Amino acid sequence: MKAIKITSYIAVLTLATAVFIGCGSSASGDKKEQLAKLKADYAELAKKISALEKEIAASTPDSLRNIKAKEVVATTVAVRPFDHYLQTQGRVESEENILVSAKSMGIITQVYVREGQMVSKGQVLAQIDNSIIVKNLEAMRAQMELAKTVFERQQNLWNQKIGTEVQYLQAKTNKESLEKQLASLEEQNDMARIKAPIAGTIDDLMVKIGENIAPGMPAARLVNTANLKLSANVSEAYVTNIKVGNRAIVMIPELKRDVEARVTFVGKTIDPLSRTFAVEVALPSFADVRPNMSGVVKIVYHSEPKALAVPVNVVQTVNGEKIVYVAEQQGANIVARKRVVQVAGVFDNLAQLLQGISEGDKVITFGYQGLSDGQVIKL
């Protein structure tokens, strides 16, 4: 440090002498030319002073001991697996979210369920007035019993070669016709019952006792949350990257949790307006997930088994370059060294670096703001 100060003092003294000589002779020359010459001499001397200071500092690294070191934290870079992904927003949907409607018209006489109730497949939800059908069924069953008895007796006679074949065939035809009419009435009677086509939960009940209903009119909304998916749209730029079976991570903001999933569907057409294609991700069944919830999905389209990665926040952009600082030993001191890096991708708050660092380097992860190349640091 003394040598640096002496050199600087000599340089300043030399400059002062030059200024004095120049001023003494200014009366005999152009003052502007002399001022320009003095400035040029000063700039040249400043360069020489700076160069000498750097040479002295490099040859005597122990002189840095008296400089106050900045405290930082560094992490050793190690090889690790790294995933490349795309992120987009989507909506939770149920594969079984349906409106249950009536198959026949009439007045609702009974409602057997309530909203929020779990029902099984085939369970009767409501009853439509079927009093007329029931009466017709009773009459048809009586006719059916008679026709069956007549047919059985006529068949016994025919087997004994008694009577004519026409009488036997008439009895058989009558019985079969009544069987078909009875089956038709029973089917009509069954259509008067509104049944659950799937197992699930009654999310909305739309009918009440005494109301009139017709075929196609919704009676209830039935939702099965055991079979959920997340639907999203992905930019056509990834059309060659996204495949069925790709691993995905779904985050539901309201639940504050991440869910591992798989891509189950990839659309084959591109929307002409949004320039996107449809993607579906199957979700496992877990509590509190509801259809139409919004979610964020990260679809992994490429994995590197061995990669060098650092926290994404330590990568700084300076003059258009991506840089990180690493800790290096220099003599008895530790200094920060700037490394220009190339970022290949970002995943889970980590940035994969293709160049600029090597395995075992100590990347500064805390206190990197405001560092300069060669600055003394303390770990």
Buried (B, 14 or more C-beta within 10 A) or exposed (E): EEBBEEBBEEBEEEBEEBBEEBEEEBEEEEEEEBBEEBEEBBEEBEEEBEEBBEEBBEEEEEBBEEEEBBEBBBBEBEEEEBBBBBBBEBEBBBBBBBEBBBBBBBEBBEBEBEEEEEBEEEBBBBBBBBEEBEEBBEEBEEBBEEBBEBBEEBBEBBEEEEBEEEBBEBBBEBBEEBBEBBEEBBEBBBBBBBBBEBBBBBBEBBBEEEEEBEEEBBBBBBBBBEBBBBBBBBBEEBBEBBEEEBBBBBBBEEBEEEBEBBBBEBBEEBEEEEEBBBBBBBBEEEEEBBBEBEBBBBBBBEEBEEBBBBBBEBBBEEEEEBBBBBBBEEEEBBBBBBBEBEBBBBBEEBBBBEEBBEEEBBBBBEBBEEBEEBBBBEE
